[in-house]
Amino acid sequence: MNNLTRLYKDIKTFADSHGMVNQFLLIGSEDDINKREFEYRTLLMMPLEANLSRELNSPIYTLDFEIILIDRIITDNDSSYISSTEENINVIGQLQDFLLQQQDDVEFNNIEITTGMAEDYNITLAMCDFTVNLARGSYTKDINI
């Protein structure tokens, strides 16, 4: 399933070359977030689930991921909060456009916006699930058993 590797590399390339993203991390669960230190703005990618389909003789994998953007802002500063939230949404939109340009069959869903508090700063978060369809091989291939 080298299409998944290519998708990961595409998202990593996007994050690494984007001027507004300082760090890209692949995480296994939301628990991993609390165990990490971040370089703000951080783009996180988390696999959620996968489905197999042979509907209409078109074998595909359908995979769901969550994208999370985390940014650090000044405490009690409405302008900073609005600007960071707008930028987070913009980066997610650009990621969607980038993946479509790479010919990936992706569908992005609603963006959830929230904040968190630390002692001397606040954090803005934008979270979005997306689905990607990846081709799989024909069932007539030899199977290693």
C-alpha positions as CSV (number, residue, x, y, z in Angstrom):
1,M,0.0,0.0,0.0
2,N,2.6,2.5,-1.1
3,N,-0.2,5.1,-1.7
4,L,-0.3,5.7,2.1
5,T,3.4,6.3,2.2
6,R,3.0,8.8,-0.6
7,L,0.1,10.6,1.2
8,Y,2.2,10.8,4.3
9,K,5.2,12.2,2.3
10,D,2.9,14.7,0.6
11,I,1.5,16.1,3.9
12,K,5.0,16.2,5.4
13,T,6.3,18.0,2.4
14,F,3.5,20.5,2.7
15,A,4.1,21.1,6.4
16,D,7.9,21.3,6.0
17,S,7.8,23.8,3.2
18,H,4.9,25.9,4.5
19,G,6.0,29.3,5.9
20,M,3.4,29.3,8.6
21,V,4.1,25.7,9.9
22,N,7.1,25.2,12.1
23,Q,6.7,21.5,12.9
24,F,5.0,18.4,11.6
25,L,4.3,15.3,13.7
26,L,2.5,12.0,13.1
27,I,0.8,10.9,16.3
28,G,-0.9,7.7,17.2
29,S,-3.6,9.1,19.6
30,E,-4.7,12.2,21.3
31,D,-2.8,11.0,24.5
32,D,0.4,11.6,22.5
33,I,-0.4,15.4,22.4
34,N,0.1,15.8,26.2
35,K,3.5,14.0,26.0
36,R,5.0,16.4,23.4
37,E,6.7,19.7,23.3
38,F,5.7,21.8,20.3
39,E,7.3,24.4,18.1
40,Y,4.4,26.7,17.4
41,R,2.6,26.4,14.8
42,T,2.5,22.6,14.7
43,L,0.6,20.5,12.3
44,L,-0.3,17.1,13.7
45,M,-1.6,14.1,11.6
46,M,-3.4,11.2,13.4
47,P,-4.8,8.1,11.7
48,L,-8.3,7.3,12.8
49,E,-9.7,4.3,10.9
50,A,-9.6,2.5,7.6
51,N,-12.2,0.7,5.6
52,L,-11.9,-1.8,2.7
53,S,-14.3,-1.7,-0.2
54,R,-14.8,-3.5,-3.5
55,E,-18.0,-1.7,-4.4
56,L,-18.6,-1.7,-8.1
57,N,-15.5,-3.7,-8.6
58,S,-13.4,-0.7,-7.7
59,P,-11.1,-1.9,-4.9
60,I,-10.1,1.0,-2.5
61,Y,-9.0,1.7,1.0
62,T,-10.8,4.5,2.6
63,L,-8.8,6.0,5.4
64,D,-9.8,8.7,7.9
65,F,-7.3,11.0,9.5
66,E,-7.5,14.0,11.9
67,I,-5.4,17.1,11.2
68,I,-4.7,19.3,14.2
69,L,-3.1,22.7,14.0
70,I,-1.8,24.1,17.3
71,D,-0.6,27.7,17.7
72,R,0.6,29.8,20.7
73,I,-0.9,33.2,21.3
74,I,-0.6,36.0,23.8
75,T,-2.9,35.6,26.9
76,D,-6.0,37.8,26.9
77,N,-5.5,39.3,23.4
78,D,-8.6,39.1,21.2
79,S,-6.7,40.3,18.1
80,S,-4.1,37.6,18.5
81,Y,-6.7,34.9,19.0
82,I,-8.7,35.9,15.9
83,S,-5.6,36.2,13.8
84,S,-4.2,32.8,14.9
85,T,-7.6,31.1,14.3
86,E,-7.9,32.6,10.9
87,E,-4.4,31.4,10.0
88,N,-5.1,27.9,11.3
89,I,-8.2,27.7,9.1
90,N,-6.2,29.1,6.1
91,V,-3.5,26.5,6.5
92,I,-6.0,23.6,6.6
93,G,-7.6,25.0,3.5
94,Q,-4.3,25.2,1.8
95,L,-3.5,21.6,2.8
96,Q,-6.8,20.5,1.2
97,D,-5.9,22.4,-2.0
98,F,-2.4,21.0,-2.0
99,L,-3.6,17.4,-1.7
100,L,-6.1,17.9,-4.5
101,Q,-3.3,19.3,-6.7
102,Q,-1.4,16.0,-6.0
103,Q,-4.4,14.1,-7.4
104,D,-5.3,12.7,-4.0
105,D,-9.0,11.8,-3.6
106,V,-9.6,13.6,-0.3
107,E,-12.6,15.0,1.4
108,F,-12.2,17.5,4.3
109,N,-15.0,17.9,6.9
110,N,-15.9,20.6,9.4
111,I,-13.1,22.4,11.2
112,E,-13.5,22.5,15.0
113,I,-12.0,25.5,16.7
114,T,-11.0,25.6,20.3
115,T,-8.5,27.1,22.8
116,G,-6.4,26.0,25.6
117,M,-4.7,27.9,28.4
118,A,-1.2,27.7,29.9
119,E,0.4,29.8,32.6
120,D,1.8,32.6,30.4
121,Y,0.2,32.0,27.0
122,N,-2.9,30.5,25.4
123,I,-3.1,28.0,22.6
124,T,-5.5,28.0,19.6
125,L,-6.4,24.7,18.0
126,A,-8.1,23.9,14.7
127,M,-9.0,20.3,14.2
128,C,-10.4,18.7,11.0
129,D,-11.1,15.2,9.9
130,F,-10.4,14.2,6.4
131,T,-11.0,11.1,4.3
132,V,-8.8,9.8,1.5
133,N,-9.5,7.0,-0.9
134,L,-6.5,5.0,-2.0
135,A,-6.5,2.3,-4.7
136,R,-5.9,-1.3,-3.8
137,G,-4.9,-4.3,-5.8
138,S,-7.3,-6.7,-7.5
139,Y,-8.5,-9.7,-5.6
140,T,-7.3,-11.9,-8.4
141,K,-3.6,-11.3,-7.4
142,D,-1.7,-14.1,-5.6
143,I,-2.0,-14.0,-1.9
144,N,0.9,-15.0,0.4
145,I,-0.5,-17.6,2.8
